Amino acid sequence: MAAAAAASSAVAAPPVDKAYIRSLATPGKTVLVVEYYDGQSRVVDRKGYASSNGYKAASATDIRVDQKLSLRLFGIEPCAGRKENYTGTCSDFARHGLMTLLQSPRVILCRAFLAEQQAQVQDATCYGYYNFPGSLDSVDMFEEQLVSLGSHRIARKTDGSPARPDLMEAEKIGRSGYGMWADPRIKGQ
């Protein structure tokens, strides 16, 4: 209970160090690192993984790391119901968005609170390093990308406030007509 209270009152982690993320890249593998933060925004532990096949979406918001661990992208969710002009549900549409992001990162860096470290499904914020020499060299937050592209939206707390106020600008971009927001039935959600 004390860990949960500390996590909810903690300040945001510092901005990611893009040079550090790039330095984790390994030829022929996708590297995934989970950093665990305490209530004072300090990294207190890290776990690293490497895969020749990359990582897969276990759901619309979950990344399967291995048989015992999944990382849940914190504070975002798919729309409710079905998306117009898409053959599946909103959840299927959102999962496809996450699968697309997971196709080509060289490095995935995720941040979670220390209280999450022993859970099988850990709430985290994740960043991907994408490198295509001569055309793209970028470190992007997964949640921000998914929300701005309209495959996901910001989840709401029980009081109706956004679970991720830091993603409000990304959702504003998405709501301008991208992804799920292009569907008139979704705009009212």
N, C-alpha and C positions, 0 to 999 in steps of 0.2 A: 504494500500500500504506500509506503514511504517513497519507493522508487517511482511509482506512478505519479505521485504528487510532485516529485522533483522533475520528472519529465514534462509534466504539463506546465510547470512554471518556468522552465528553462528558456533562455534566450536562444535565438536561432544560431546555428553553427556559422562559422565564418565562411566567406565565399570560397569556392573551390580553387585550388591551385592548379591551373590548367597545365603548367609545365610538369608538375608532379604526376598528373594523370597520364600525360603523354609518355613519361618516363617508364610507366608500367607496361607498355606495349611489348609483346613478345612475338617474334615471327611464327606464323603458323598456328597461333592459339588466340583465343579470346580470354582475356584475363578479367576476373571479377574480384573486386576487393570490397569488403564491408568494413567500414570504420564505425566503432561504437563510441558514442559521446556520453559524457557525464552531464550533470545539471549545470555545469559551468562552461559548457561548450568546448571542453577539452577532449581530444581523442585519448581514450584509455585502453583501447584494444583494437586489433585489426585481424581479420581473417581473409585469406586469399585462396582463390580457386583459379584453375585454368582448364580450358576445354578446347579440344580440336574441332568440335562440332558446334560450338557456341551454346547459347542458352535459349530456352523456349518459354513461351507464354503458357502458364498453367491455367490462366483465366484472363478476364479483361484487365485485371490489375496485378496479377501475380506472376513473378518470374521464378521458374523452377531452377534452383541452383544444383541440387542433388536430391536423392531419395528422401533425405531428412530435413531439407531446408527449402523454403520458398520466401521470396521477398515481395511484400505487398506495397505497391506504390501508394504512399500516404496521401490522403485527402482528395483523391479523385475517384470518379465512378462513371459507368456508362449511363446513358439516358434510360428511361423506362419504356418498355414496349418494343415496337418495331420501327425501324427507320425506313422511310419511304424510298423507293427505288433501290432497295437493298434486300436481298432474298432472305436474310436472317434477322435475328433479334438485335436490339441495340447492344446487348452484351457480346454477340458475335462480331458486330461491327467494331466495337472497342477492342476486342481481343485481336482482331486483324490489324488494327492500328499499332498495338503493342508488338505483335509479331513482326511487323514491318520495321520498327525501331531496333529489334533484336537481331535482324539479319546481318548487319555488317559492322557493329562496333568492334574496335580492336581492344578497347578497355571499357569496363563498366565499373564505376565507383559508386557505392551506395553508402548512405549515412543512416545510422539507426541509434536510438538511445540504448545505453548499457542494459536497461531493464528488459530489452527485447532479446538479448543475446542467447538465451536458452530456449526461446520459443521456436516452434517448427515453422510458423508463419510470422515473419518479422515486418513490422511497418518500417518503411525506409523511403528516403528520397534518393533517386539514382540519376547518374550522369553517364553519358556515353561519349567516348572519344572515337570519332570517325575520321579516317584518313584515306583519301584517294589521291595519290601524288599528282600534283599539277592541277587539281580541280577542287579538292575539299580537304580542309584540316580544321576540324571543329570539335568543341566540347559542348554538349547540349544537355540540359536537364530533361529527363524523360517526361515528367509530369507537365512541364511547360510546353513541350512540343506537342504532346497528345491533346492538351486542352486547347492550344491555339489552332490546331488542325481540325478540331471539332469531333474527334473520336471519343473524347471523354469530357466531362464537366467537373467543376469543383463540387465535392461533396459538402453537405450542410451539416452543421452540428444540430443537436436537438432543439436549440433555441432559434434555429433558422439562419444563423450567421455562417459565413463560409469557413470550412475547415482549413483552407489554405488562402488567406488574404493575399499572400505573395503572388498568387496566380491570377488575380483579378484582371490584370492587363492582358494576359494570355487568353482568358475567357472572353474578354471584350473583342479581341481579334477573331476568335472562333465564332462568336455570335454575329459577326458581320456577314455571315453567310457560308461558312465552311462546314464540311462534314455534317454532323447531325443537325446543326443549326440551319441548314438549308431546307430542312423538312418543317413545314408549317405546324405540324402536330407537336413537334419537339420544342418549338420556340416558347410555348406557354408553360413548359415544365420548370 
